[in-house]
Amino acid sequence: MISIKHEDFSSNYDLFVKLCDITSEPLRLTKEGSPDLVVMNAEAFERRKKMLDLREKLLKINEDDSLSAKGISLDELGKYIEEVEKEST
């Protein structure tokens, strides 16, 4: 993750927006040498959120003794994976 002084971010906003678009990586903003905020573009955030949701569901299935337990069904998981893959391409 790239670290940027918040003053540099403010004065070069458009440049860092382009950097976020190109890399799809978050930027760590620092203030007085300490980490302050992390920013990323909305598309990359949504993609990461879906991947984290998927990981959480997979971990839930792993914890359950069976797929039919209170977690997510195999069909629901398959549909969710397909949705994430479509958005990643």
C-alpha positions as CSV (number, residue, x, y, z in Angstrom):
1,M,0.0,0.0,0.0
2,I,1.3,3.4,-1.0
3,S,1.6,6.0,1.8
4,I,1.0,9.7,1.0
5,K,1.1,12.8,3.1
6,H,-2.4,14.2,3.4
7,E,-1.0,17.6,2.1
8,D,0.2,16.0,-1.1
9,F,-3.1,14.2,-1.5
10,S,-5.1,17.4,-1.2
11,S,-2.9,19.3,-3.6
12,N,-2.8,16.5,-6.2
13,Y,-6.2,14.9,-5.8
14,D,-6.8,14.1,-9.5
15,L,-3.4,12.4,-9.8
16,F,-4.1,10.1,-6.9
17,V,-7.6,9.3,-8.1
18,K,-6.0,8.1,-11.4
19,L,-3.5,6.1,-9.4
20,C,-6.3,4.4,-7.5
21,D,-8.1,3.7,-10.7
22,I,-5.0,2.2,-12.4
23,T,-3.8,0.1,-9.4
24,S,-7.1,-0.7,-7.7
25,E,-5.1,-0.4,-4.5
26,P,-5.8,1.7,-1.5
27,L,-3.7,4.7,-0.6
28,R,-2.6,5.3,3.0
29,L,-2.8,9.0,4.0
30,T,-0.4,10.1,6.7
31,K,-0.7,13.2,8.9
32,E,2.4,14.4,10.7
33,G,4.1,11.1,9.9
34,S,1.4,8.8,11.3
35,P,-1.2,6.8,9.4
36,D,-4.5,8.7,9.3
37,L,-6.8,7.4,6.6
38,V,-7.0,4.9,3.9
39,V,-8.7,5.8,0.6
40,M,-9.6,3.7,-2.5
41,N,-11.9,4.1,-5.4
42,A,-15.5,2.9,-5.0
43,E,-15.3,0.1,-7.6
44,A,-12.3,-1.5,-5.9
45,F,-14.0,-1.1,-2.5
46,E,-17.1,-2.9,-3.7
47,R,-15.0,-5.7,-5.2
48,R,-13.0,-6.2,-2.0
49,K,-16.2,-6.1,0.1
50,K,-17.7,-8.8,-2.0
51,M,-14.6,-10.9,-1.7
52,L,-14.5,-10.4,2.0
53,D,-18.2,-11.4,2.2
54,L,-17.5,-14.5,0.2
55,R,-14.6,-15.4,2.5
56,E,-16.8,-15.0,5.5
57,K,-19.4,-17.3,4.0
58,L,-16.8,-19.9,3.1
59,L,-15.4,-19.8,6.7
60,K,-18.9,-20.1,8.0
61,I,-19.4,-23.3,5.9
62,N,-16.1,-24.6,7.1
63,E,-17.2,-24.1,10.7
64,D,-20.5,-25.9,10.2
65,D,-20.7,-29.7,10.3
66,S,-22.8,-29.7,7.1
67,L,-23.7,-27.4,4.3
68,S,-27.3,-27.5,5.2
69,A,-26.6,-26.1,8.7
70,K,-27.6,-22.5,9.5
71,G,-24.9,-21.2,7.0
72,I,-25.4,-20.6,3.3
73,S,-26.6,-23.3,0.9
74,L,-24.3,-24.6,-1.8
75,D,-26.6,-23.2,-4.5
76,E,-26.5,-19.7,-2.9
77,L,-22.7,-19.9,-2.7
78,G,-22.4,-20.9,-6.3
79,K,-24.6,-18.0,-7.4
80,Y,-22.6,-15.6,-5.3
81,I,-19.3,-16.8,-6.7
82,E,-20.6,-16.4,-10.3
83,E,-21.7,-12.9,-9.5
84,V,-18.2,-12.0,-8.1
85,E,-16.5,-13.5,-11.1
86,K,-18.7,-11.6,-13.6
87,E,-17.9,-8.3,-11.8
88,S,-14.1,-9.1,-11.7
89,T,-13.9,-9.4,-15.5
